[in-house]
């Protein structure tokens, strides 16, 4: 059953927003950890006498994907400007 936001109290609405924010922050942490792991693998591969160019390209694409997803989450976490009141 869909949630009707009009019938929610401000506190209930705030709790939903806080839960969503927490989930986004958790996802951001996982992305950051994964990106660091990928960075280490890139460095390791580049230190090899004959780095595998396909592996490097794959790792770099993964790193870019993590960066893009983290940026998208960052945009969602940014506070929205408050609406002007016309009272």
C-alpha positions in Angstrom: 0.0 0.0 0.0 1.5 3.4 -1.0 2.3 5.8 1.8 0.3 9.0 1.6 2.6 11.8 2.6 -0.2 14.2 3.2 -1.5 12.2 6.1 1.9 11.9 7.8 3.0 14.0 10.6 6.1 16.0 10.3 7.9 13.7 12.7 7.0 10.6 10.6 8.1 12.4 7.4 11.4 13.4 9.1 12.0 9.8 10.2 11.5 8.5 6.6 14.0 11.2 5.4 16.5 10.3 8.1 16.2 6.6 7.2 16.8 7.3 3.6 19.8 9.5 4.4 21.3 6.8 6.6 21.0 4.3 3.8 22.6 6.7 1.4 25.5 7.4 3.8 26.0 3.6 4.3 26.1 3.1 0.5 28.5 6.0 0.2 30.8 4.4 2.8 30.7 1.1 0.8 31.5 2.9 -2.4 34.4 4.7 -0.8 35.8 1.5 0.6 35.4 -0.3 -2.8 37.0 2.6 -4.7 40.0 2.5 -2.4 40.3 -1.3 -2.9 40.2 -0.7 -6.7 42.8 2.0 -6.4 45.1 -0.4 -4.6 44.6 -3.0 -7.3 45.4 -0.5 -10.0 48.6 0.5 -8.3 49.5 -3.2 -7.8 48.9 -3.9 -11.5 50.9 -0.9 -12.6 53.9 -2.1 -10.5 54.0 -5.4 -12.3 56.8 -5.8 -14.9 54.3 -6.1 -17.6 50.9 -4.7 -16.5 47.8 -6.2 -18.1 46.3 -3.4 -20.1 42.9 -5.1 -20.2 42.8 -5.6 -16.5 43.9 -1.9 -15.9 41.2 -0.7 -18.3 38.6 -2.8 -16.4 39.7 -1.5 -13.0 39.7 2.1 -14.2 36.2 1.7 -15.6 35.1 0.3 -12.2 36.7 3.1 -10.4 34.9 5.6 -12.6 31.6 3.9 -12.0 32.2 4.1 -8.2 33.1 7.8 -8.6 29.9 8.5 -10.6 27.7 6.7 -8.2 29.3 8.4 -5.2 28.7 11.8 -6.9 25.0 10.9 -7.5 24.6 10.0 -3.9 26.4 13.2 -2.8 23.9 15.2 -4.8 21.0 13.4 -3.0 22.6 14.1 0.4 23.1 17.8 -0.3 20.5 19.9 1.6 17.9 21.5 -0.6 17.5 25.2 -0.4 14.5 26.1 1.8 11.4 27.2 0.0 10.5 30.9 0.5 7.5 31.5 2.6 4.8 33.8 1.3 2.9 34.4 4.5 
